[in-house]
Amino acid sequence: MEMDSTLAPERAHQLADQRALIERARRGDASAHRALYDAHVDQIYRLTYRLTGAEHTAREVTQNVFVRAFASLDGFRGESAFGTWLHAIAVSLSLNEIRRRKREWTRNAPLDEATALAESAPKSDPYLRERVMDAVKDLPEGCRAVFLMHDAEGYTHQEIAAALGVSVGTSKAQLSRARGKLRVALAMFAEEWET
């Protein structure tokens, strides 16, 4: 597949501009920090929101992504795109926050209360969107991250592999596993719906 000859120079110019911004940010230029933040905050927020499922948590994690990124800009070697590097940080911080909140909830939730909530939950839910989101939340962390990055955000397996620090094959396998688990979960929902 050939790249349009007008796109190649434009893309090269964008990359050069981004590298210059990163260099300025490394030297402590606040306007460069702001430009990098503005260029990437929407994508990072969408990803953290999809991973955590909570607006407040996603906002916190998004801010922490940029705090960590700007504090460790010297660690960015430029082997991948800056946005890919930010996504790797976002996934890591999101998954850490999910684990932390699960541990906190487990420690703080009385067993009787948790059992009562489970027993009172509706057995059949007519809202497909809610069921899909629940099924996505129930995926193992790696599968959930790959599924959301690939199917919801449109990242390639190469970009996902770079962001998560896994092989392309692992990314593809986790996506396949996620889709399989979602098919099973949604098939069970379809059976409940019909009865």
C-alpha positions in Angstrom: 0.0 0.0 0.0 1.5 3.3 -1.1 1.2 6.4 1.0 -0.1 9.6 -0.6 3.0 11.7 -1.4 1.3 14.8 0.2 0.7 12.9 3.4 4.3 11.8 3.9 5.8 15.3 4.2 2.9 16.4 6.4 3.3 13.4 8.7 7.1 14.0 8.9 6.4 17.6 9.8 4.0 16.6 12.5 6.5 14.2 14.0 9.2 16.8 13.9 6.9 19.3 15.6 6.1 16.7 18.3 9.8 15.9 18.9 10.5 19.6 19.2 7.6 19.9 21.8 9.0 16.9 23.7 12.5 18.5 23.8 11.1 21.8 25.0 9.0 20.0 27.7 12.1 18.1 28.8 13.7 21.5 29.4 10.7 22.5 31.6 8.8 24.7 29.1 5.3 24.9 30.5 3.8 25.9 27.1 5.2 22.7 25.6 3.7 20.6 28.5 0.4 22.3 27.8 0.5 21.6 24.1 1.3 17.9 24.6 -1.4 17.7 27.2 -4.0 19.4 24.9 -3.0 17.1 22.0 -3.5 13.9 23.9 -5.8 14.4 26.8 -9.1 13.5 25.0 -7.7 10.1 23.9 -6.2 9.3 27.2 -9.4 10.2 29.1 -11.5 8.0 26.7 -9.2 5.1 27.3 -9.1 5.5 31.1 -12.9 5.9 31.2 -13.4 2.8 29.2 -11.0 0.8 31.4 -12.2 2.1 34.8 -15.9 2.7 33.9 -16.1 5.7 36.3 -15.9 9.3 35.3 -14.3 10.5 38.5 -11.7 7.7 38.5 -11.0 8.3 34.8 -10.3 12.0 35.5 -8.0 11.2 38.3 -6.1 8.5 36.3 -5.8 10.9 33.3 -4.3 13.6 35.4 -1.9 11.0 37.0 -0.9 9.8 33.5 0.3 13.3 32.5 2.0 13.9 35.9 3.9 10.7 35.5 4.7 11.3 31.9 6.0 14.8 32.4 8.0 13.7 35.4 9.7 10.9 33.4 10.1 12.5 30.0 13.8 11.6 30.1 12.6 8.0 30.0 10.8 8.5 26.7 13.3 7.3 24.1 11.2 7.9 21.0 11.1 4.3 19.9 7.3 4.5 19.7 5.0 7.5 19.2 4.5 9.7 22.2 0.8 8.9 22.2 1.6 5.2 22.3 3.9 5.8 25.3 1.1 7.8 27.1 -1.3 4.9 26.4 1.0 2.4 28.0 1.1 4.6 31.1 -2.6 5.1 31.0 -3.3 1.3 30.8 -0.9 0.6 33.6 -2.3 3.3 35.9 -5.9 2.3 35.1 -5.4 -1.3 35.9 -3.5 -0.4 39.1 -6.4 1.8 40.1 -9.0 -1.0 39.4 -7.0 -3.4 41.5 -6.6 -0.9 44.3 -10.3 -0.2 44.3 -11.2 -3.9 44.3 -8.9 -4.6 47.3 -10.4 -1.6 49.1 -14.0 -2.7 48.4 -13.2 -6.3 49.5 -11.7 -5.0 52.7 -14.5 -2.6 53.5 -17.7 -4.4 52.2 -19.4 -6.5 54.9 -20.0 -10.0 53.7 -23.7 -9.9 54.6 -24.2 -6.7 52.6 -22.4 -8.1 49.6 -24.4 -11.3 49.7 -27.7 -9.4 50.0 -26.8 -7.2 47.0 -26.0 -10.3 44.9 -29.3 -12.0 45.9 -31.4 -8.9 45.2 -29.8 -8.2 41.7 -32.2 -8.7 38.9 -31.8 -12.1 37.1 -32.6 -10.6 33.7 -31.7 -7.1 32.5 -33.4 -5.8 29.4 -30.7 -3.2 28.7 -28.2 -4.6 26.3 -25.8 -1.7 26.7 -25.5 -2.3 30.4 -25.0 -6.0 29.9 -22.3 -5.4 27.4 -20.5 -3.0 29.7 -20.8 -5.5 32.6 -19.5 -8.2 30.4 -16.5 -6.0 29.3 -15.8 -5.2 32.9 -15.8 -8.9 33.8 -13.0 -9.6 31.2 -9.6 -10.4 32.6 -7.5 -7.1 32.7 -5.3 -7.9 29.7 -8.2 -9.0 27.5 -10.2 -5.9 28.5 -7.4 -3.5 27.7 -6.7 -5.1 24.3 -10.5 -5.3 23.5 -11.1 -1.6 24.4 -8.0 -0.4 22.6 -8.6 -2.4 19.5 -12.4 -2.6 19.1 -13.4 0.6 20.9 -10.5 3.0 20.2 -9.3 1.6 16.9 -5.6 0.9 17.7 -3.7 -1.7 15.7 -2.2 -4.8 17.3 1.3 -3.2 16.7 0.3 -0.1 18.7 -1.4 -2.2 21.4 1.7 -4.4 21.7 4.0 -1.4 22.1 1.7 0.3 24.6 1.2 -2.8 26.8 4.7 -4.3 26.4 3.4 -7.5 24.9 3.9 -9.2 21.6 1.6 -8.7 18.6 0.6 -12.4 18.9 -0.4 -11.9 22.6 -2.5 -8.9 21.6 -4.3 -10.9 18.9 -4.8 -13.8 21.3 -6.2 -11.6 24.1 -8.6 -9.9 21.6 -9.8 -13.3 20.4 -10.2 -14.5 24.0 -12.1 -11.3 24.9 -14.5 -11.6 22.0 -15.1 -15.3 22.8 -16.0 -14.4 26.4 -18.2 -11.6 25.3 -20.0 -13.9 22.9 -20.7 -16.4 25.7 -21.8 -13.6 28.1 -24.1 -12.1 25.5 -25.5 -15.5 24.4 -26.5 -16.1 28.0 -28.2 -12.7 28.0 -30.1 -13.6 24.8 -31.3 -16.8 26.5 -32.5 -14.9 29.5 -34.2 -12.3 27.3 -36.2 -15.0 25.5 -37.5 -16.7 28.7 
